[in-house]
Amino acid sequence: MDEERTRGRGGPGNRWRYGPPPLPRRGEGRREGREGGADPESRAARWPWRSTVLITAFVLFGSNFAAHAQEGARAPLDAFARVLLVVASGLLLWRRRHPVAVVFGTAAAAALYLGAGYPYGPVFLTVAVACFTAVVAGHRQAAWTALGLLWAVHVLVAHWLYRWLPPAGDAPAPFGQEIVVAGWAVAIVAIAEPARIRREQWARERAERARAVRRRADEERLRIARELHDVLAHSLSVINVQSGVGLALLDSDPEQARTALTTIKSASKEALGEVRQVLDSLRTPGDAPRTPAPGLDRLPELVEQAARAGLTVDVTGGPPRLPPHTDLAAFRIVQEALTNVVRHSGSRHARVRLDQGDGTLRMRIDDDGPATGADAGGSGNGLAGMRERAAALGGTIEAGPRPDGGFRVLAVLPTRAGEGQ
């Protein structure tokens, strides 16, 4: 609950020791991808049955019409041609899971189809869809390579191998046809590139939203942890001291033991109330708190609680008017500093000085020591919480032993609303 402190006349190297900040929890914000529409990864996990069936039907029926239109100039469709058409279309079912393999598979099927002399037609649609998917998925090199290989096969078949391939008596294709094929490839890329850019933008936006969700969750978790630590550390320190007093005086001075038990009851009741307030804010996030957050106006109560724990506190300077977040942070810092005096200092006297000016609040908490070493080995969360509270407001915390003995905590917080936030 409190700091492991090293006191004495050593140099500034004798400081509070505190552990590393907790690691962020994994898995927060996983549902973010489902907010604002489906993301590319979730779509890729589904099988594109409908589009594949529609493309297959279009390719088969369109190829029949193309065969009638090119009858006599190209080889008629036979069973092998239809198998090639079905294979080229059916491969598209895997285009989201294995885009590279599919783009080369459809290109190979189309190359065989062309080499066999079958009619030009919708078979090229399968290659176009496969290339589009590969480019969008980020496999531009594979898509370009597959298109290049298919174009090279077309050039060989149309201008050289046609002599030995069906149909018999075929003439070389005009070179203008190659311009059409090249334009077809450029059109595919021109359509696919904007889709790829948009997909990458979606991925960046999803990652940023997930980071924002994790960041908000971490900030809220740290805020709650600080509140619970500050409430419990102070109250349990008072209870610990007073229970020791009560046990020591139970037989010799029952009246003083009764006073200690009364202090324990009061401190535990106050701690339960503040813990309940924190838990209520968790159960109903966004609602206004039922009781106002503590601030420096409750400093007299804090001094009274410290007095019940056997610590005399002198306060110099009145509580200034502060923004709510600054007021809460100032109160918690003083509370934590006094808690550490109760637990770790042999001095039963502490001094709190408040100075406001130039848009800042300077708080100095001193005690005369020496360190008792009691309850050493604390978790170190208190100093980390004080530092986080001050840093969130744009302030600073210095804590360490004084040259003349004892210990000092010096906090500087901005007092203008919104500053440092």
Secondary structure as UniProt FT lines:
FT   TURN            12..13
FT   TURN            26..29
FT   HELIX           30..34
FT   TURN            35..36
FT   HELIX           40..44
FT   HELIX           49..69
FT   TURN            72..73
FT   HELIX           79..90
FT   HELIX           91..94
FT   TURN            95..97
FT   HELIX           99..115
FT   TURN            116..117
FT   HELIX           123..136
FT   TURN            137..138
FT   HELIX           140..159
FT   HELIX           161..163
FT   TURN            168..169
FT   HELIX           176..249
FT   TURN            250..252
FT   HELIX           254..283
FT   TURN            285..286
FT   HELIX           296..298
FT   HELIX           299..308
FT   TURN            309..310
FT   STRAND          312..316
FT   HELIX           324..344
FT   STRAND          349..357
FT   TURN            358..359
FT   STRAND          360..367
FT   TURN            374..375
FT   HELIX           381..392
FT   TURN            393..394
FT   STRAND          396..401
FT   TURN            403..404
FT   STRAND          407..414
FT   TURN            417..420
//
